[in-house]
Amino acid sequence: MVCPNVGSRERHKAGDKGFVFCVPRFRDFSTLDSTTSKTKFVKITLFISIQIIFGLSSTVQKTMNESRVEELMGQMVGHMTGSMVCLGVWLGDELGLYKVMRNQGPQSADEVAVASRCHPRLVREWLDGQAAGGLIEFDAEVDRYSLTDEAAAVLADETQPTFVARAMNALGSFYMDIEKVKTAFKGDGAIAWGDHHPCLFRGTEWFFRPGYRTFLCTEWIPSLNGVDEKLKVGGRVADVGCGHGASIIAMAKHYSNATFSGFDYHAPSIETSRLRARDEGLENRTRFEVADAKSYEGNFDLICFFDCLHDMGDPVGIARHAREHLADGGSVLMVEPFALDSRAKNIAENPMATLLYNASTCVCTPNSLSQEVGLGLGAQAGEERLRDVFLEAGFSSFERCTETPLNLVFQAKS
Ligand SMILES: C[S@@+](CC[C@H](N)C(=O)[O-])C[C@H]1O[C@@H](n2cnc3c(N)ncnc32)[C@H](O)[C@@H]1O
């Protein structure tokens, strides 16, 4: 059956019910292109959804832009697929499945199962999901799966700057914390960092760690005015909101004459930082302290905020506190998520905006709202807004020194 109103973009006024839309109860998909099985899948999904949403529905007649509905359903299928692939990636990392495939060439599903000591039937299913998602290669002729070197750099080799598999922990925490987020939406908007599922802390560490290891000391710090030179011969560095210490470890390994203090108000993160420093043999030049960003003490040549100022309730007060604890000629290094300067530009032009606004809804903004002042900058504040924060805190200069697709890197001087 074909609804006569399919494709109609007209809106009809329906008495005192206001504007309503006319939609088909059924849709004849035989007339649609179906060049690939994936397109077919999208269309089937659309068909089912339209039936569910509207087929059983009211007596109210509706019209809508059907091609837009199709487009949105296509988008949703993509988002759902991405979400499930991320879950598969998380499993692959947790179970060591990618690791046993790395450098091995084509393997049967049973070989992967034996090497990873996992259940063969589940491994087979996981491999098929990975292959369908384009992450793992499948040779149907010989029934073998392989992980290319390129895929290993993203999924198996934690020393690579492109390694993202373990960051899936953070995505997992977003889902697991949905009840807390719902409560925040209906209440005061607040969720403190430490109240999230612990997967968030590990996921955040691994989301940023590959970038810090690769770029922090080779590109970001050298892009600041006068800092690299100073740290090469000594200097005291504070890392405020240091999390699991990934940035301090990277700096302490590179600048062997400098000393490093990590501060974070989340005690379990400070504990983990100490363990990470001990594992790297860096205890002598690093110290970690549980401290709020407005209460730490000491004088520093460099005070760093890595992807955390926007999470904090009182960025102006925190920047002012940093200014008061800078040694003569000292600087603030701030790394913030990449963002453009207006909400409209971000939404339209920033490829990171979808990920970051959604993450910020669940974590960054509620964390800021849980603290004194509760400014709620959000993860997409952008350079101009951040400059205002530092100028209001009394800094005389605030420069963007470099950027990556994920980050903006700033230097502020008093
Ligand atoms: C997104 S994480 C970033 C962690 C770390 N800088 C990194 O790049 O991996 C934000 C961190 O800021 C810390 N934090 C949030 N508000 C804080 C505050 N007011 N004082 C100190 N730390 C704070 C959280 O505990 C968390 O570890």
The ligand as a MOL file (V3000), in Angstrom:
LIG
                    3D

  0  0  0     0  0            999 V3000
M  V30 BEGIN CTAB
M  V30 COUNTS 27 29 0 0 0
M  V30 BEGIN ATOM
M  V30 1 C 38.6620 15.5250 32.3140 0
M  V30 2 S 39.6120 15.1180 33.6820 0 CHG=1
M  V30 3 C 41.2520 15.5000 33.0800 0
M  V30 4 C 42.2950 14.7840 33.8580 0
M  V30 5 C 43.7290 15.0030 33.3750 0
M  V30 6 N 44.1030 16.3970 33.4040 0
M  V30 7 C 43.9220 14.4320 31.9910 0
M  V30 8 O 44.1280 15.2270 31.0560 0
M  V30 9 O 43.8750 13.2110 31.8230 0 CHG=-1
M  V30 10 C 39.2720 16.4560 34.8040 0
M  V30 11 C 40.0210 16.3330 36.1230 0
M  V30 12 O 39.8130 17.5420 36.8610 0
M  V30 13 C 39.6550 17.2070 38.2180 0
M  V30 14 N 38.9440 18.3090 38.8820 0
M  V30 15 C 37.7000 18.7610 38.6010 0
M  V30 16 N 37.4050 19.7950 39.3830 0
M  V30 17 C 38.4850 20.0280 40.1750 0
M  V30 18 C 38.7880 20.9810 41.1680 0
M  V30 19 N 37.9250 21.9450 41.5000 0
M  V30 20 N 40.0020 20.9200 41.7620 0
M  V30 21 C 40.8950 19.9670 41.4130 0
M  V30 22 N 40.6620 19.0330 40.4830 0
M  V30 23 C 39.4670 19.0640 39.8560 0
M  V30 24 C 38.8780 15.8970 38.1860 0
M  V30 25 O 38.9780 15.1990 39.3970 0
M  V30 26 C 39.5380 15.1900 37.0020 0
M  V30 27 O 40.6150 14.4170 37.4130 0
M  V30 END ATOM
M  V30 BEGIN BOND
M  V30 1 1 1 2
M  V30 2 1 2 3
M  V30 3 1 2 10
M  V30 4 1 3 4
M  V30 5 1 4 5
M  V30 6 1 5 6
M  V30 7 1 5 7
M  V30 8 2 7 8
M  V30 9 1 7 9
M  V30 10 1 10 11
M  V30 11 1 11 12
M  V30 12 1 11 26
M  V30 13 1 12 13
M  V30 14 1 13 14
M  V30 15 1 13 24
M  V30 16 1 14 15
M  V30 17 1 14 23
M  V30 18 2 15 16
M  V30 19 1 16 17
M  V30 20 1 17 18
M  V30 21 2 17 23
M  V30 22 1 18 19
M  V30 23 2 18 20
M  V30 24 1 20 21
M  V30 25 2 21 22
M  V30 26 1 22 23
M  V30 27 1 24 25
M  V30 28 1 24 26
M  V30 29 1 26 27
M  V30 END BOND
M  V30 END CTAB
M  END
